[in-house]
Every structure is written in C-alpha cells, then in structure tokens.
Amino acid sequence: MNALFATYKPAGVSSNHFLMKLKRKYQFLKCGYSGTLDPFASGLLLVGVGSYTKLFDYLDKSIKSYETTLWLGVESESLDIERIESVKCVKELDRDRVNEILKSFIGKIKYIPPKFSAKHIKGKRAYELARSGIEFELQECEMEIFAIELLSYNHPFISFRVEVSEGAYIRSLGEMIAQRLGVKGALSALKRVGEGSVKIEREEIKPLDIFSHLTPKRISLDEYKCDFKNGKKIKLKNQNLLIHTPYLVIFDDFFSIIEINKNQEVKYRLNRMPRC
C-alpha cells in the first residue's frame, strides 16, 4: 500500500508511539511521519505509507498553523506543562496590551530552541541530553510569524492562533511572549491545525490526494514514458526548464520527480512511484 494520510495525534503520546499504533491497527508494513509533535501536543500529523514516505521533502508544508494556550506565571524547564518548576500568581494584564504584544511578533524573529526538543547535538537528540542532565548550548534559529490572533484571555491563560514557518518552535515563541509581558510563562496546550494546504480539526485519519500537495511544478514528458519506466538516461530537447529544480512528471500508472542538469539531462530524484 502506498498512501498519504492526514491524521490527528492526541495529546499524551509521542509521535513515534502514535505511529506504531496506526501501523498495528491498519497493518501498514512501512510508514513514517513528517513534523514531530511534542507528546503534550495534539493535532495534525502527516503520515506516509509505503514508498510515499519518500515524498515528505516535496510536500507543501511551508506554513504551519497552531492553536495554543500560554499559562502566565509558570516556570518550566521544558517550556510546557511536562516539567513545571514553579507557579506564581501574576497581575492581570490589559487585554489590548496582550493583543499588541502578540502582533509585535509578526515577521522574522530570532529564537533559541527548547532544550527539550528533537534538535540534534553531535548525533544525539537535545531532549536526550537534557533528560540526562548534560549541559549544552543550542544555536540561535530564525522563524517567521505570518499571522497571530488572540482567541481569548482568561487570566492567567492566553489562547492564540499562529501561522509560522516550517521548523518553528511554539514553546519558544510562548516563552518570548511571556518575557515581553514581563512574566514567566509556558504552554499549557498546543494543537497543530494546519500544515501547508492540509487542515484537520478533529480525531480522524483522512487520505490525501498526493498530487494536490506536491510542490514541484508539473511538466509533460509523455514521449519519454518508456525511458522513465526503464530508468534510462534522457537528454531533453527544446525544453526551457530551470536546472537543479524539482519537476513532477505524471504518467498513467506511475509518476517521477526529476531535475535537469546543465546539459539538459534528466536526473531521477524519485522514479516510478506508483499511482494510487
């Protein structure tokens, strides 16, 4: 079986554990996911089955949408509710001020990823080192905030919706928002509701039309189908294509993702992917 699904991971389980449950339930022989969700988080997790696990790099995942709640007055080593160190009462804030602070983060911002994250440090995951008590430093990263909307402010909880670039850490954003408000803060809830053009709001597993979510531009090379099928070398003629740029080629029973070199020769990135 080859397929791409939008699934809803519940809070309280790791992305890996959730994937294994899906694998057993639906008897998938091979499957994988794109974009780890923290155990305390819920929401959209893209799952590929069979050879479609190779397509994650070519999916439209440029903007990710989250709904989250920031708990003011909380100090947490993990920047969420999993490793709370202290809880203090803080003065209630003006709602307009809260909204103003949220809007001030729109654009590109620098941040330090959480130590309890899946970032790699010399071959190890950051969270593995953090749990072992090993000291380390994470490099500063950049994320872009495309939109942010205050959903509610019921002191000490601020709920908001945010659209961010791929790879952004909402826990770090929550920490920075709290700092700008002059208090400590950590996320008490986090839900991913969208990834690129894929949206999900409730617990379900939804099959996706793969061609609606692939980013490479589609081109027609029907006359070369036999060459593609046999993986032969192809030199194109009279094709005005950019070099080293992925293109999608679809045939009736399979599809390929290719790029063109400076000699107008085809390089197969993924070839003979079965259509489903």
N, C-alpha and C positions, 0 to 999 in steps of 0.2 A: 504494500500500500504506500502510495505517495500522496501527501496532502499537507495543507497548511491550515491551522485552526487558530481562531481567537478563543482563548479560554479565560476563565475567571478564577484566579487563585484566592482562596480565603485567607484571612489573617490567621496567624498562629502556626503556620507551617512554612518550611523553607521552599524555595523554588524547586530544588532538587527532589525533595520529598513529594511535593505535589506532582512533579513529572513522573516519578516512579508509580504513584497511584494511578495516573492516567494510563501509563504503559501496561500495568497489570489489568486494569478494568477493561481496556479496549484491545488488549493483546497486540500492542504495537511491537514489532521486532526491533525497530530502531526509531528513536525520536530525540528531539532536543528542543531547547527553548532559546529565545533571544531576549536579552534585557532582564537581568536578575532583579527580582523584587525581594526586599528585606522580609524576614519572617513575620514581623509585626504588620506589614503592609498587605493590602489586598488589591484585587483588580486585574487588569488586562495583562496576560502573558501569552506571547505568540509562540505557538508550538508547531514545529515541523516534523513530519513523519516520513521515513524512508529517505530517498535521495533529496527530498525537498529541504532537508536540514542544511544543504549546501547553499540555499538561496538567501539566507539571512542577510548577507552583505549587500544584497541587491534590492532589499525591500525599502519601501518608503517609510522611514522611521524618524524623519527629520525633526518633527515637533511632537513632544510628548506632553500629555495633559494629565494633571493630577488634581485631586481634591484632598485637602489636608487640614488638620487642626493643630494649632500651636498652643501649648499649655504654658502660660506665663508663670514665672516664679519657680520653675523646675530646673534643677541642675542634673544633667545626665551625662555619663561618660560616653554613651552610645548616641546621644542626641535624640533619643526616643524613650519610650517607657520601659525598655528592657533592662536598663542599668541605671535606674534613678538613684542619685546620691543624696539629694535633699529637695524639700518642697517648702517654699516660703510664701507667705501672703504678700502680695504686691498691690500697690494702689491702682484702683481702676483708672483706665485711660479714656480720653475723649475719642469717640468713635471716628470723628473726622480726622483726628491726628493719626489714628491707626490706619485708616484708608490712605492718607497722604504718604505714610511711611511705606506701605505696600507698593504704591505706584512709583515710588522713588527707585525701586529696584528694576524697573523695566529698562532693557538694554543689556549690554555685555558687562559682566561683573567677574571679578577675581574671587576665588574662594579656596579654602583648604578642605579637601575631602575628609569625611569622618574616619577616625582610626578604625572603627568597626565598620569596614567596608570591604568590597571584593577587589580593591586595588592590589596590584602585585608589587611586592617589595622583595627583590632578589629571589624570585621564584616562589615566594610564599604569599598567601593572601594576608592583607593587612589585619583582618579580624582574627586570624590565627595567631599572629604576633601579639596583638592587643590582649587576647584572652590568656596568653602565656606570660603576660607582664613584661614583655620585651619592649624596650624603648626604641622608637624610630620616628622619623620625620617624613611626612608626605609633601610632595611638591605642590605648589600653588597651581590651580587649574582655572579655566575660564568656562563660564556658561552664559547662555543668552536667555533672558526672560522676554518672551514675546508679548505676553499678556498676563495680568494678575487682577483678580477680582475678589473683593471682600464679600463673603457669603453671609457671615454672621459674627457678632462679637458679644458673647455671653461670658463676661469676666469670670475666671481668667482664661477663657478659651477663645482663640481667634480662628475661625474657619475661612479658608480662602481657596480659590481655584487658580491654577497657574499653568501656563504653557511655556515649556522650556526646550532647550536644545538637547540632543541626544547626549547621554553621559552625565547629565546634571544630577547633583545630589540635593534632594529637597530637604533633607535633615540639616545640611549645611546652610541652606537658604533660611530655614526656620531659625537657626542659631543667630544668623546675621540680622534678621528682622528683630528678634528679641533684643540684641545688643543695641540696635539703633533706637529701640524704645526705652533703653536704659535699664533692662532687666535680664535675668536669665530666662531661658526657655527651651523646650524640647517638644518634639512632635508626639501627640497622643494618638493620632490616627493618620493613615496615609492610604489613598486609593488611586491607582492609575486607571483613568477612564478613557484614554486615547493614546494611540501611537501612530503617527502619520495619519493616514485616512481611515484607520481601523478604530472603531469605537465599541465600548462594551460597558454596560451599566449593572448587569445582574449576573448571578452564577449560571453559566452556560458554557457549552463548547460549540462553537459556530464555525463551520467550514467556510473558507475564503476562496474567492476566485483569484488564483495566483496572478493572472495577467493584469488584474486591476490594481495590484500593489507592487509590481516590479518597477524600478526606476529607470533601467536602461531604455533608451529610445528604440522603438521597433522599426526594423528595416526588412525589406523583402528581398530574399535571395533564392527564390523558388527554383531557379535553373541549376542551383548547386546542391539540390537535396541529396543526390546520390553521393556526392563528395562529403557532405556533412555526415551522412549515415555511415560512411566508411572511415571517417576521421582523416580524410586525405588533406594534403596541402592545397590551399586555394589561393590564387592570386587574382584579385578583383580588377576589373577594367571599368573605366569611366564611372567610378563611384566617388562622390565627393563626401568622404567621411573623415572625421577627426581621428587622428592616431591616438592610441593608448586610451581610448574611451570605450566603455562597455556598450554593446548594442544587443538587442534582443531579436532573435530570428526564430519565427514560429512556422513549423510545418504541420501537416495534418495529424501526425502521430507522435511527434516529439518537438522539442524546442532547444535552442542553444543560446548561450551568452558568449559573445566574442569581442575581440578588439582587433584593430587594424594596426600593423606596424608601418614604418615609414616607406616600406617597399610595396605597400598595398596588399600585403599578405595577411591572411586570417590567422589569428591566434585564438585557439579554443580556451576560454575560461571554464565553461561548463558545456559539455556537448551531449547530445542525445538524451536530454532529460525527458522522461515520459510525460505525455499529456494525460491529465485525469479529468 
